[in-house]
Amino acid sequence: MEGASYQRFPTVKIRELKDDYCKFELHSTDVSLANALRRVMIAEVPTVAIDLVEIEVNSSVLNDEFIAHRLGLIPLTSDRAMSMRFSRDCDACDGDGQCEFCSVEFHLRAKCINDQTLDVTSKDLYSSDHTVVPVDFSDSGSGIENSEQRKGIGKDHAKWSPAATVTFMYEPDIHINEDMMDTLTLEEKQGWVDSSPTKVFDIDAASQQVVIVDPEAYAYDDEVIKKAEAMGKPGLVEIYAKEDSFIFTVESTGAIKASQLVLNAIDILKQKLDAVRLSEDTVEADEQFGELGAHMRGG
């Protein structure tokens, strides 16, 4: 209906939060927004990664291209990536990507001086900016390389993606017909419970009633529904997906914290929506004022 408002006010409930892991619930919205948020987290939240490698000396058994590729896949701390410029848009260096506003310089110098194998790791990289360093996942050759770290997004190359995994699922709504369940023997109940590939249901030892132990383990495979129908008990259980409630699982590569990944994705999604709103206003102005509207914008 013209003039009708479909505005919603999504809410978020945090379930678990670690530096590299986040699990939360998203309510009062639809799947289009949930999937947009997932895709932005994977492909459009910027980080910094090694993009240009200049190798001066390489006497190792690994060729230059292999080393450059491996360097590019090292996750770097990217807390200031949102405030950095994309090298292609940087006017300070005319898009060369070699200035303090759009890049960070790294150096790697390693030389093996004995007959033993020398392990060269990300800890051997020296950064010109202490806020951009290789992510440390632990407690603890011969070559000289210089490299430039640039801001980018996962849509351009996977090395810039800050997300290891981002998934969401519909929150399941499970209802057991208790009256129909009481007509089953204990053996039939156990057979029905065991028909689920995942541990969604169990039998209470005291009451011998079927209980729901983990609704989120349900994989929407319909196995328990098929089992009930095969037993001649259709309607024994009803399972629906709540179409306005989602459970997100986010794992970060370590470039930024999982919580910051979610917040950055929301900011970027808001910017995209603002751009769409602005473009709609522009089209409407053009339709209303014609050439005058374009002239007022300088077009």
Solvent accessible surface area in square Angstrom, and as a share of the most:
residue,aa,sasa,rsa
1,M,198,0.88
2,E,175,0.78
3,G,81,0.78
4,A,45,0.35
5,S,94,0.61
6,Y,176,0.67
7,Q,132,0.58
8,R,124,0.45
9,F,146,0.61
10,P,61,0.38
11,T,75,0.44
12,V,79,0.45
13,K,121,0.51
14,I,92,0.46
15,R,94,0.34
16,E,70,0.31
17,L,97,0.48
18,K,116,0.49
19,D,95,0.49
20,D,78,0.40
21,Y,50,0.19
22,C,2,0.01
23,K,51,0.22
24,F,1,0.01
25,E,14,0.06
26,L,6,0.03
27,H,48,0.22
28,S,47,0.30
29,T,4,0.02
30,D,62,0.32
31,V,64,0.37
32,S,75,0.48
33,L,60,0.30
34,A,0,0.00
35,N,49,0.25
36,A,33,0.25
37,L,7,0.03
38,R,64,0.23
39,R,147,0.54
40,V,6,0.04
41,M,0,0.00
42,I,62,0.31
43,A,25,0.19
44,E,34,0.15
45,V,0,0.00
46,P,9,0.05
47,T,3,0.02
48,V,3,0.02
49,A,1,0.01
50,I,3,0.01
51,D,59,0.31
52,L,57,0.28
53,V,31,0.18
54,E,93,0.42
55,I,43,0.22
56,E,106,0.48
57,V,79,0.45
58,N,40,0.20
59,S,81,0.52
60,S,34,0.22
61,V,152,0.87
62,L,82,0.41
63,N,91,0.46
64,D,61,0.32
65,E,130,0.58
66,F,84,0.35
67,I,26,0.13
68,A,34,0.26
69,H,104,0.46
70,R,138,0.51
71,L,11,0.06
72,G,4,0.04
73,L,83,0.42
74,I,34,0.17
75,P,38,0.24
76,L,1,0.00
77,T,35,0.20
78,S,3,0.02
79,D,109,0.56
80,R,69,0.25
81,A,0,0.00
82,M,69,0.31
83,S,93,0.60
84,M,9,0.04
85,R,93,0.34
86,F,45,0.19
87,S,21,0.14
88,R,151,0.55
89,D,99,0.51
90,C,3,0.02
91,D,113,0.59
92,A,56,0.44
93,C,19,0.11
94,D,128,0.66
95,G,33,0.31
96,D,91,0.47
97,G,0,0.00
98,Q,100,0.45
99,C,26,0.16
100,E,130,0.58
101,F,92,0.38
102,C,0,0.00
103,S,8,0.05
104,V,6,0.03
105,E,66,0.30
106,F,0,0.00
107,H,55,0.24
108,L,14,0.07
109,R,131,0.48
110,A,17,0.14
111,K,152,0.64
112,C,43,0.26
113,I,150,0.76
114,N,95,0.49
115,D,150,0.78
116,Q,133,0.59
117,T,125,0.73
118,L,70,0.35
119,D,114,0.59
120,V,60,0.35
121,T,73,0.43
122,S,30,0.19
123,K,104,0.44
124,D,43,0.22
125,L,14,0.07
126,Y,144,0.55
127,S,36,0.24
128,S,83,0.53
129,D,30,0.15
130,H,159,0.71
131,T,58,0.34
132,V,0,0.00
133,V,59,0.34
134,P,21,0.13
135,V,21,0.12
136,D,92,0.48
137,F,150,0.62
138,S,61,0.39
139,D,152,0.79
140,S,100,0.64
141,G,31,0.30
142,S,30,0.19
143,G,6,0.06
144,I,56,0.28
145,E,7,0.03
146,N,24,0.12
147,S,5,0.03
148,E,25,0.11
149,Q,0,0.00
150,R,40,0.14
151,K,18,0.08
152,G,1,0.01
153,I,22,0.11
154,G,16,0.15
155,K,129,0.55
156,D,80,0.42
157,H,78,0.35
158,A,80,0.62
159,K,43,0.18
160,W,24,0.09
161,S,20,0.13
162,P,0,0.00
163,A,13,0.10
164,A,64,0.50
165,T,56,0.32
166,V,7,0.04
167,T,67,0.39
168,F,46,0.19
169,M,58,0.26
170,Y,68,0.26
171,E,31,0.14
172,P,8,0.05
173,D,44,0.23
174,I,17,0.09
175,H,96,0.43
176,I,26,0.13
177,N,61,0.31
178,E,87,0.39
179,D,117,0.60
180,M,52,0.23
181,M,1,0.00
182,D,85,0.44
183,T,88,0.51
184,L,13,0.06
185,T,79,0.46
186,L,87,0.43
187,E,147,0.66
188,E,74,0.33
189,K,13,0.06
190,Q,76,0.34
191,G,29,0.28
192,W,0,0.00
193,V,8,0.04
194,D,94,0.49
195,S,30,0.20
196,S,13,0.09
197,P,93,0.59
198,T,53,0.31
199,K,125,0.53
200,V,0,0.00
201,F,2,0.01
202,D,47,0.25
203,I,28,0.14
204,D,54,0.28
205,A,103,0.80
206,A,100,0.77
207,S,61,0.39
208,Q,90,0.40
209,Q,63,0.28
210,V,5,0.03
211,V,58,0.33
212,I,65,0.33
213,V,74,0.43
214,D,63,0.32
215,P,55,0.35
216,E,43,0.19
217,A,28,0.21
218,Y,7,0.02
219,A,64,0.49
220,Y,84,0.32
221,D,44,0.23
222,D,64,0.33
223,E,66,0.30
224,V,1,0.00
225,I,48,0.25
226,K,114,0.48
227,K,70,0.30
228,A,2,0.02
229,E,101,0.45
230,A,88,0.68
231,M,50,0.22
232,G,54,0.52
233,K,54,0.23
234,P,87,0.55
235,G,41,0.39
236,L,0,0.00
237,V,7,0.04
238,E,82,0.37
239,I,24,0.12
240,Y,122,0.46
241,A,36,0.28
242,K,78,0.33
243,E,132,0.59
244,D,65,0.34
245,S,4,0.03
246,F,0,0.00
247,I,5,0.02
248,F,0,0.00
249,T,32,0.18
250,V,0,0.00
251,E,68,0.31
252,S,10,0.06
253,T,38,0.22
254,G,24,0.23
255,A,6,0.05
256,I,5,0.03
257,K,112,0.47
258,A,0,0.00
259,S,38,0.25
260,Q,74,0.33
261,L,0,0.00
262,V,16,0.09
263,L,100,0.50
264,N,9,0.05
265,A,0,0.00
266,I,64,0.32
267,D,62,0.32
268,I,18,0.09
269,L,24,0.12
270,K,115,0.49
271,Q,110,0.49
272,K,79,0.33
273,L,92,0.46
274,D,77,0.40
275,A,60,0.47
276,V,82,0.47
277,R,136,0.50
278,L,121,0.60
279,S,56,0.36
280,E,107,0.48
281,D,77,0.40
282,T,37,0.22
283,V,85,0.49
284,E,106,0.48
285,A,32,0.24
286,D,49,0.26
287,E,139,0.63
288,Q,127,0.56
289,F,106,0.44
290,G,37,0.36
291,E,156,0.70
292,L,98,0.49
293,G,5,0.05
294,A,29,0.23
295,H,135,0.60
296,M,143,0.64
297,R,129,0.47
298,G,71,0.68
299,G,84,0.81
